[in-house]
Amino acid sequence: MPTPEISSNEAAWDLASQKYAVEDEFARDVELLMNGGTTLMPVEIEELGDLSGVDCAVHLCCSHGSDVLSLLNHGVTKVVGIDISNEMLALARRKTAALEANASWIHAEVLEPQPSLTGNADLVYTGRGGLPWVRNLNVWAARVADLLRTGGRLYVFEGHPLNWVWARDTQQWQVTGDYFERTARANQDFPAMAVEQFAEHGAERPKAYEWQWTLGDVVSAVAGAGLRIEFLHEHAFNFWPLFDELDKEQGGKVPQSFSLMAIKAQ
């Protein structure tokens, strides 16, 4: 039974999907992928390495599907995307049809067990902006372990948890938040801005609730699920323009994103 926060998140992401359904944006994604392109960041491509031996990759919180479909262009044989939003998955299915891609899609919260996929994944990918929508990190890590075959890998590229504490409209790093905050909070940027844009006039705006996890939370959850951490890297750049007021020197002084690779050894 979904919690009120999860039900609200589903409604919010369904509305936000309209941003990606705009014909020009949809066509641009399809053209990019059809021509062998990718939506993955250079750091992801480098750290994932050669994927030609990956038979099945599963993307948790796959959104509209472009990132996991990109994995096919990097050598993966087939991909599976799991997401809470049916409207996002509808876009992913349209892209799959246009590309004739070897991809399938599951509408579910990522904490739900997927018996049909147990032990099938060579790679579980959780890309940019996925973890804040996971309400229980230990259950998430257990589901990852369930999905992976022996020798399979988890790869995470995510915004750094320190991003939660910094002021976003100053030229110097200033702490305004609590790194250890545990209360679910209503999102204020995306998808909230898209919800406001696409909601019908006078209609209630569903909130999108995020959960804040420390770097220790992530590492402990992954290790606690029996996965062996291969690396944890921190990066002085982000995939989302959070701190536009900072000059380049200031921006390079603290981590803004991190990446993690773990393997299911047995």
N, C-alpha and C positions, 0 to 999 in steps of 0.2 A: 504494500500500500504506500503510494508516494506521500511524502510529507508536504505540508502546505508550501514550504519553500521550493520544493522540487516541482510541484504543480505550477507555481507562479513562474518559475524559471522556464518551464516548457512553453507556457503561453508567451513569455517575453521573447524567447528565441524564435518562436513561430512568427511573431510580428517582425522581428529583426531580419528574418530571412528575405523580406521584400527588398532589402538593400542589394542583395546578391542576385535577385531575380530580374533586375533591370536589364533589358535586352543587351545593351552595349557591354555591360560588365560580364554577363553570362557568356556572351559570344567571345569576349576577349579571353576568358578562362579556357573555353573549349579550344580556341585557336592555338593558344599557348601549349596546351597539353597535346593537341593533335600534331603539332610540329616538334614534339619531343622535348618541350620545355618543362620547367619545374617552378613550383611556388615555394620550394624549400629554400632556406637561407644557406649561404655558402658554408657556414660553420656546421650546419646539420649534414650537408652533403659530405663534407670532409670527415666528420666524426663517424657517420654511418658507414663510410667506406664502400667497398664493392658489395653490391646487393644481388649479384647475379645468381648466387646460390640460395637465395631466399624464396622458398615456394609460397609461403603465406605470411602476409603482414596484416596485423589488426591495429586499427587506429581508434583509440578511445576518445570520445568527444570530437568526432570527425567533422562536425559542422556541415558545410555544403560540399565537402568531398574533394576539393582540389588538391589538398596536401597529400592525402593518401593515394589519390589517383596519380600524383606526381611520382610516387614510389615505383609505379609500373615503368615509368621512363628511366628509372635508375636500376632496372634489372629484376625487380620482384615479379613473380609469376602471377600471383593473384592477391587481391586485397579485400579486406572486410572493414567496413566502417560502422561504428556504433555511436548513436547520438540520441539525445532526449527529444529532439525537435523533428517531428514528422515533416514539417515544411522545409527544413534544411535538407532532410533526406530526399525529399521530392526533387530538389535541385540536383543532388548527387546522382539520383537515378536518371535524370535527364542528361546529365553529362556522360554517364556511363553508356547510355543508348547512343549518343552522338559519337562517342569515341569507340564504340563496340569494345569496351574495356572488360577485362576479367575481374569484375568487382561485384560485391554484394553488400547489402545494407540492412542493419538491424535497428529497429526503433526500441530503445530501452535506456534506462538509467545505467551508467557504466558500472554501478555496484551490483547489478543483477547478474546472477550466474548465467553462463551460456554453455550448457552441457554439450551442445553440438559442436562447439569449438574447442572443448577441453583438450589440451595437449597438441593442438594443431599448429600453433603459431611459431614461426621461426623468429619473428620480430613483433613486438608490441611497441607501438609508437604513440607517445602522448606529446603532441606538439604545442605550439605557442598558445598560451592562454588557457590550457585545459585544466590544470590542477585547481584553480580557484573555484571551479564548479563541482568539485568532488567534496561531498559533505563528510566522508569518513575515509581518511587516508589509509588506515590499516586494512579496511575491507577492500579498497581499491587495489592495494598491493597484493592482497591475497587473490583477487580476481586475475591480476596480471600473471601471477605464478600459475594459476589454473590454466590460463590460455596457452602458456609457453610449453613447447616440447623441451625435453632435456637438451641442453646446449643452446636453446633459444635466448634471445636478448631483449631486454627492455631498453628503450632509448627515450629520454625526456629532454626537451629543450624548453625552458620556461623563464618567465620573468623572475628576477631575484626577489626573495621575500623582503629584503630591505626596501624595495620599492614602496611597500606599504607605509613606511615611516617618514618618508621625505616630503617636504612641501613641494608642490609642483609649479609654483609661479614665482620663484625667486632665482637669483643668479648665483647663490651659494647654497650648498647643502645645509638644510635646516630640518631638525627632527621635530615633527608635529604629531606623529602617530605612535602607536604602541606595537612593538615587534611581536609581542606575545598575546595580542588580542585573539579571543576565541569565539566571539559572537559573530554569527552570520550578519553581513551588512549588505544593504541595498547598493547595487552598482550605480555609479554616477556618470560613467562615460559611455562605453559600449558594452552591452547593447542598449543601455538606457536611452541614449540619444536617438537610436533608430526606432525604439518603441514610441518615443514622443513624436517622431516624424511620421510614422505610418499608422498609428492608432487612429481610429475614427473619431471625428469631432464629438466630444462629450462622453466618449467611452472611457471606462476605467483603464488606467495604465498598469499592466502587471509589472511588478518589480522583479528584478533579477538579483538573486542573493548569492554572494560570494563568501567563501571561507578562506581565511588566512592561515597559511602553513609556514612554519619556520623551516630553514634548511635542515635542522636537526630532525624535525618531524618527517621530512621526505626520506632522509637517509635511514632513519630508524624503521620506518614503515617498510621500505624496500628490503632492508636486511632482515627484519622480523618475518617477512614472508619467505625467507629461505633463499633469496637471491644474493649472488656474490657481486658486490660493486666493483666494476672494472676501473671506472674513473668518475671523478666529480670535478668539473671545470667551472670556473667563474669568469664572466666576460664583462668588460667595461663598455658594453653597448646593449641596446635593447631592440626588440622587434616592433615596438610601439612608441610613438613620440610622447613620452610622459613628461620629460623635463626640457622643454624647448627653450626655456629662459637661460639655461646653463651654457657657458661657453665650453669649447671643446676640452680645454685643460681641466676644468672642474668636472666635466662629465666623465673623464677618464680616471678619476681618482677613487671611485668605488665601483663594486660590481653592480651591474644592472640586469644581468641574466645569468643563468647557469645551465649546464648540461650534465647529464648523468647517464652512464651505461652500466647495466647490470646483466648478469647471465644466470640462467637456471642450470646449475651444475649437476643436479641430480633430482 
